[in-house]
Amino acid sequence: MTSALTIHTAGDAVSPTVVLLHGLSDAGDNFPDLVDRWQPEWRIVAPSMRGHGTSPRFRDDELGGTAELMLADMLAVLDDQPDPVVLLGHSMGGALALRAAVARPSAVRALVLEDPPRADGGPSPAEHAAGFLAFVEGTSARVARGELEALVTESGWSRSEVEAWARCKPQVQRDYLRHGLHLGPDSWADLVPRLTVPTLLVLPDRDSVGPAPTEPGPENPLLRTVVVADAGHCVRRDQPEAYVEAVEDFLASVLV
């Protein structure tokens, strides 16, 4: 099965593969700094999810089942790879990566989850959808006004990351944001015990949407947690060196 998504690739075709899954309103080309660092040693595959970037849009009759369509898309991407991959996801992409690893463990060598939302199995509240739509529209307007320098200053991110992050906001399908936000029927507590691949959970120490590291949660001996100081929801952009160190140390310990 071949995915219909727009897929960004980098690195040598014979290198081991890492698949990067972006967060809500981002796109597959939103990992420029990781690509620069990893492409000498990895083959990088980064799809834009349906409704994002230049990937296909959801039809009106599909908006009630976006989570299942996204999962099918990601499983198609995994099925297209020649060998098992390292699967890395941020935020919504982390929730999707978790579901994909549970559904297709033979295709995943290791899993990295960057602040995935603590899914409860239900749809996103209407106020969350409205708030996120307002954020995307506001960011798109700032991009149109040429406020890129201000966004770089405010975020503290590298210019390449801000450019990629800002570029994709006008591309997000608005009807998906209004009516289609859903992470799937399984909760974090349901999915974690079912993991059978080594997994790293990377959490920030503020503005997290993920599971709180201090709260009791589902146990799995394959799951490790790292909390990165002075980081918000986009850990790899706020603290890139600490994020890369945590991920590379984890991969070095489990990919033998």
C-alpha positions as CSV (number, residue, x, y, z in Angstrom):
1,M,0.0,0.0,0.0
2,T,1.4,3.4,-0.9
3,S,0.5,6.5,1.0
4,A,-1.1,9.4,-0.8
5,L,0.4,12.0,1.6
6,T,3.1,14.5,0.7
7,I,6.2,13.0,2.2
8,H,9.5,14.9,2.7
9,T,12.6,12.8,2.6
10,A,16.3,13.4,3.3
11,G,19.5,11.4,3.8
12,D,21.0,8.3,2.2
13,A,18.5,5.7,1.0
14,V,20.6,2.9,2.5
15,S,20.7,4.4,6.0
16,P,18.4,3.3,8.8
17,T,15.1,5.2,8.7
18,V,13.5,7.6,11.2
19,V,9.9,8.7,10.5
20,L,9.0,12.1,11.9
21,L,5.4,12.9,12.7
22,H,4.5,16.6,13.2
23,G,2.0,18.2,15.5
24,L,-1.3,19.9,14.9
25,S,-1.1,22.7,12.3
26,D,2.6,21.8,11.4
27,A,3.7,19.9,8.4
28,G,6.3,17.3,7.3
29,D,8.9,19.9,6.5
30,N,8.8,21.3,10.1
31,F,11.9,19.5,11.4
32,P,14.7,21.5,9.6
33,D,17.2,21.4,12.5
34,L,16.7,17.7,13.2
35,V,17.0,17.0,9.5
36,D,20.3,18.9,9.3
37,R,21.7,17.0,12.2
38,W,20.5,13.5,11.4
39,Q,20.6,13.2,7.6
40,P,24.3,12.2,7.5
41,E,23.4,9.0,9.4
42,W,19.7,8.5,8.9
43,R,17.2,8.3,6.1
44,I,14.5,10.7,7.1
45,V,10.9,10.3,6.2
46,A,8.5,13.1,7.2
47,P,4.9,13.0,6.0
48,S,2.5,15.9,6.1
49,M,-0.6,14.5,7.7
50,R,-3.9,14.7,5.9
51,G,-5.3,18.2,6.2
52,H,-1.8,19.7,6.7
53,G,0.8,21.0,4.3
54,T,0.1,20.0,0.7
55,S,-1.3,16.6,1.7
56,P,-4.9,15.7,0.7
57,R,-7.8,17.4,2.4
58,F,-10.5,15.6,4.4
59,R,-13.8,15.4,2.6
60,D,-16.8,16.7,4.6
61,D,-18.1,13.2,5.1
62,E,-14.7,12.2,6.6
63,L,-14.5,14.8,9.3
64,G,-16.1,12.5,11.9
65,G,-13.4,9.9,11.4
66,T,-10.2,11.9,11.0
67,A,-8.3,9.9,13.6
68,E,-8.8,6.6,11.9
69,L,-8.0,8.0,8.5
70,M,-4.7,9.5,9.9
71,L,-3.8,6.2,11.5
72,A,-4.5,4.4,8.2
73,D,-2.3,6.9,6.5
74,M,0.6,6.4,9.0
75,L,0.3,2.6,8.8
76,A,0.6,2.9,5.0
77,V,3.8,5.0,5.5
78,L,5.2,2.4,7.8
79,D,4.3,-0.4,5.4
80,D,6.1,1.4,2.6
81,Q,9.4,1.3,4.5
82,P,12.0,-1.4,3.7
83,D,12.8,-2.1,7.3
84,P,11.5,-1.3,10.8
85,V,12.0,2.4,11.7
86,V,12.5,4.7,14.5
87,L,9.2,6.5,14.9
88,L,9.2,10.0,16.4
89,G,6.2,12.2,17.0
90,H,5.5,15.6,18.5
91,S,2.2,16.5,20.2
92,M,-0.7,15.2,18.0
93,G,2.0,13.4,15.9
94,G,3.1,11.7,19.2
95,A,-0.4,10.5,19.9
96,L,-0.6,9.1,16.4
97,A,2.9,7.5,16.6
98,L,1.8,5.8,19.8
99,R,-1.3,4.4,18.2
100,A,0.8,3.3,15.1
101,A,3.4,1.6,17.2
102,V,0.7,-0.4,19.1
103,A,-1.0,-1.3,15.8
104,R,2.2,-2.2,13.9
105,P,4.9,-3.1,16.4
106,S,6.9,-5.2,13.9
107,A,7.4,-2.0,11.8
108,V,8.9,0.1,14.7
109,R,12.3,-0.4,16.2
110,A,12.0,2.4,18.8
111,L,9.4,5.1,19.6
112,V,10.0,8.7,20.7
113,L,7.1,10.8,22.0
114,E,7.6,14.6,22.4
115,D,4.9,15.9,24.8
116,P,2.0,13.9,23.3
117,P,-1.5,14.9,24.5
118,R,-2.9,12.8,27.3
119,A,-5.7,11.4,25.2
120,D,-8.8,10.3,27.0
121,G,-10.5,8.6,24.0
122,G,-13.0,11.4,23.4
123,P,-13.3,14.2,20.8
124,S,-11.6,17.5,21.4
125,P,-13.8,20.0,23.3
126,A,-15.4,22.6,21.0
127,E,-13.6,25.4,22.9
128,H,-10.2,23.8,22.2
129,A,-11.0,23.6,18.5
130,A,-12.2,27.3,18.5
131,G,-9.1,28.4,20.4
132,F,-6.7,26.6,18.1
133,L,-8.4,27.9,15.0
134,A,-8.0,31.4,16.3
135,F,-4.3,30.8,17.0
136,V,-3.8,29.5,13.5
137,E,-5.6,32.4,11.9
138,G,-3.7,34.9,14.0
139,T,-0.4,33.3,13.1
140,S,-1.3,33.2,9.5
141,A,-2.2,36.9,9.6
142,R,1.1,37.8,11.2
143,V,3.0,35.8,8.5
144,A,1.0,37.6,5.8
145,R,2.0,41.0,7.4
146,G,5.7,40.0,7.3
147,E,6.2,39.6,11.0
148,L,8.7,36.8,10.8
149,E,11.5,38.6,12.7
150,A,9.1,39.3,15.6
151,L,8.1,35.6,15.7
152,V,11.8,34.6,15.9
153,T,12.4,37.0,18.8
154,E,9.3,36.0,20.7
155,S,9.8,32.3,20.4
156,G,13.6,32.1,20.9
157,W,13.7,29.3,18.3
158,S,16.1,29.1,15.4
159,R,15.2,31.1,12.3
160,S,14.9,27.9,10.3
161,E,12.4,26.4,12.7
162,V,10.3,29.6,12.9
163,E,10.3,29.8,9.1
164,A,9.1,26.2,8.7
165,W,6.5,26.6,11.5
166,A,5.1,29.8,10.1
167,R,5.0,28.7,6.5
168,C,2.6,25.9,7.1
169,K,-0.1,27.7,9.1
170,P,-2.0,29.0,6.1
171,Q,-2.0,25.5,4.7
172,V,-4.0,23.8,7.5
173,Q,-7.5,22.7,6.5
174,R,-9.8,25.0,8.5
175,D,-12.8,22.6,8.4
176,Y,-10.6,20.0,10.0
177,L,-9.8,22.4,12.8
178,R,-13.4,23.3,13.3
179,H,-15.0,19.8,13.1
180,G,-12.4,17.1,12.9
181,L,-10.1,17.2,15.9
182,H,-10.0,13.8,17.4
183,L,-7.1,11.6,18.7
184,G,-8.9,8.3,18.4
185,P,-10.9,6.0,20.7
186,D,-8.0,4.8,22.9
187,S,-6.8,6.7,25.9
188,W,-3.2,7.1,27.0
189,A,-3.9,4.7,29.9
190,D,-5.2,2.1,27.4
191,L,-2.3,2.4,25.0
192,V,0.8,2.5,27.1
193,P,0.5,-0.9,28.6
194,R,0.2,-2.4,25.1
195,L,3.5,-1.0,23.9
196,T,6.0,-3.7,22.9
197,V,8.8,-1.4,21.6
198,P,11.3,0.7,23.5
199,T,9.8,4.1,24.1
200,L,11.1,7.5,25.2
201,L,8.7,10.1,26.5
202,V,10.1,13.6,26.4
203,L,8.2,16.1,28.5
204,P,8.8,19.8,29.1
205,D,8.8,21.3,32.6
206,R,6.1,23.8,31.7
207,D,3.1,24.3,29.3
208,S,2.8,20.5,28.8
209,V,-0.2,18.9,27.3
210,G,1.2,15.4,28.1
211,P,1.0,13.1,31.0
212,A,2.4,14.7,34.2
213,P,5.6,12.8,35.3
214,T,4.7,13.2,38.9
215,E,1.3,11.6,38.6
216,P,0.7,7.8,38.7
217,G,0.1,6.5,35.3
218,P,0.0,3.3,33.3
219,E,3.2,1.3,33.7
220,N,5.3,-0.3,31.1
221,P,9.0,-1.3,31.6
222,L,9.7,-0.3,28.0
223,L,8.8,3.3,28.7
224,R,11.4,5.9,29.8
225,T,10.6,9.5,30.7
226,V,12.9,12.5,30.4
227,V,11.8,16.0,31.6
228,V,13.6,18.8,29.9
229,A,14.1,22.0,32.0
230,D,13.2,25.4,30.7
231,A,11.1,24.0,27.9
232,G,7.6,24.3,26.8
233,H,5.4,22.2,24.6
234,C,7.8,22.3,21.6
235,V,10.7,20.8,23.5
236,R,13.0,20.3,20.5
237,R,12.6,24.0,19.5
238,D,12.9,25.4,23.0
239,Q,15.9,23.3,24.1
240,P,17.3,21.6,21.0
241,E,20.6,20.5,22.6
242,A,18.9,18.8,25.6
243,Y,16.3,17.3,23.3
244,V,18.8,15.8,20.9
245,E,21.0,14.5,23.7
246,A,18.1,12.7,25.3
247,V,16.9,11.2,22.1
248,E,20.3,10.1,20.9
249,D,21.3,8.7,24.2
250,F,18.1,6.7,24.2
251,L,18.5,5.4,20.7
252,A,22.2,4.4,21.4
253,S,21.0,2.3,24.3
254,V,18.2,0.5,22.6
255,L,19.4,0.1,19.0
256,V,22.0,-2.6,19.3
